[in-house]
Amino acid sequence: MAKDLHNLIQVHEWDVDEKRRKLGELLRLLDNLEAQAQALEDELVREQQTAQESPGEAGFLYGDYAETVIDRRERIQESINQMEIAIGEAREELRLAYVDLKKYEVAQENRDRRAALERDRREQAESDAIGLEGHRRNRLAG
């Protein structure tokens, strides 16, 4: 029966590791989205500077560009919001998986401790029996 808990512990350790990897991937995706948002803002600043330097050429083109940037910014921000929700859910899944793992680990530790106490009790009983037998033999011999 104790082996069964070791197998369950291994399964739950694997589950916790998988959930950690999933959370890590989501965090990397969020970092990527935030980098895209920053790159878009940097690009916008450069385009604004270019438009100010050449108002004649950029005047009518900048309006279309600004609309595109606004649309991209909104899409990126929506993706960031969705990713933050997914990250929150992944963190909760990881927390719950870890709680389950700890339950099995604590149960196994308790089983191991009880088994060790029982083994020590049996060994002590055997030692006591050997000691009593030696004492009885000494009394009979003497």
C-alpha positions in Angstrom: 0.0 0.0 0.0 2.8 2.4 0.8 4.2 1.9 -2.8 0.8 3.2 -4.1 1.4 6.5 -2.4 4.9 6.8 -3.9 3.3 6.3 -7.3 0.6 8.9 -6.6 3.3 11.3 -5.4 5.2 10.8 -8.6 2.1 11.5 -10.7 1.3 14.6 -8.7 4.9 15.8 -8.9 4.6 15.4 -12.7 1.3 17.4 -12.6 2.9 20.2 -10.6 5.8 20.3 -13.0 3.5 20.5 -16.0 1.5 23.3 -14.4 4.8 25.1 -13.6 5.8 24.8 -17.3 2.4 26.0 -18.4 2.6 29.0 -16.1 6.2 29.7 -17.3 5.1 29.6 -20.9 2.2 32.0 -20.2 4.5 34.4 -18.5 6.9 34.3 -21.5 4.0 35.0 -23.8 2.9 37.9 -21.6 6.5 39.3 -21.7 6.4 39.0 -25.5 3.1 40.9 -25.7 4.4 43.6 -23.4 7.6 43.8 -25.6 5.4 44.1 -28.7 3.4 46.9 -27.0 6.6 48.8 -26.1 8.0 48.3 -29.6 4.8 49.7 -31.0 5.0 52.8 -28.7 8.6 53.3 -29.7 7.7 53.0 -33.4 4.9 55.5 -32.9 7.3 58.0 -31.3 9.7 57.7 -34.3 6.8 58.1 -36.8 5.6 61.2 -34.9 9.1 62.7 -35.1 9.3 61.9 -38.8 5.9 63.5 -39.4 7.0 66.6 -37.5 10.1 66.8 -39.6 8.3 66.4 -42.9 4.8 67.7 -42.4 4.0 68.0 -46.1 4.7 64.4 -47.0 3.6 62.8 -43.7 0.4 64.9 -43.2 -2.1 62.8 -45.0 -0.2 59.4 -44.4 0.1 59.8 -40.7 -3.7 59.7 -40.1 -3.9 56.2 -41.6 -0.8 55.1 -39.7 -2.2 56.4 -36.4 -5.5 54.5 -36.9 -3.5 51.3 -37.6 -1.4 51.9 -34.4 -4.5 52.5 -32.3 -6.1 49.3 -33.6 -2.9 47.3 -33.0 -2.5 48.8 -29.5 -6.1 47.8 -28.6 -5.5 44.2 -29.9 -2.2 43.9 -28.0 -3.8 45.3 -24.9 -6.8 42.8 -25.2 -4.3 40.0 -25.6 -2.4 41.2 -22.5 -5.6 41.3 -20.5 -6.6 37.8 -21.6 -3.1 36.5 -20.9 -3.2 38.0 -17.4 -6.5 36.2 -16.8 -5.0 32.9 -18.1 -1.9 33.5 -15.8 -4.2 34.0 -12.8 -6.0 30.7 -13.6 -2.7 28.9 -14.2 -1.4 30.1 -10.8 -4.5 28.8 -9.1 -4.2 25.5 -10.9 -0.6 25.2 -9.8 -1.5 26.1 -6.2 -4.2 23.4 -6.1 -1.9 20.8 -7.7 0.8 21.7 -5.1 -1.7 21.3 -2.2 -2.7 17.9 -3.5 0.9 16.9 -3.8 1.6 18.0 -0.2 -1.3 16.0 1.1 0.1 12.8 -0.4 3.6 13.6 0.7 2.5 14.2 4.3 0.4 11.0 4.3 3.4 9.1 3.1 5.6 10.7 5.7 3.1 9.7 8.4 3.0 6.1 7.0 6.8 5.9 7.0 6.9 7.3 10.5 4.4 4.7 11.8 6.2 1.9 10.0 9.5 3.0 11.6 7.9 3.1 15.0 6.4 -0.3 14.5 9.8 -1.7 13.3 11.6 -0.1 16.3 8.9 -1.6 18.7 9.4 -5.1 17.2 13.2 -4.7 17.4 13.0 -3.6 21.0 10.6 -6.5 21.8 13.1 -8.9 20.2 16.0 -7.3 22.2 14.0 -7.6 25.4 13.2 -11.2 24.7 16.9 -12.0 24.0 17.9 -10.1 27.2 15.3 -12.0 29.3 16.4 -15.3 27.8 20.0 -14.5 28.6 19.1 -13.4 32.2 17.0 -16.6 32.7 19.9 -18.8 31.4 22.4 -17.0 33.7 20.1 -17.6 36.7 19.6 -21.3 35.8 23.4 -21.7 35.3 24.3 -20.0 38.5 
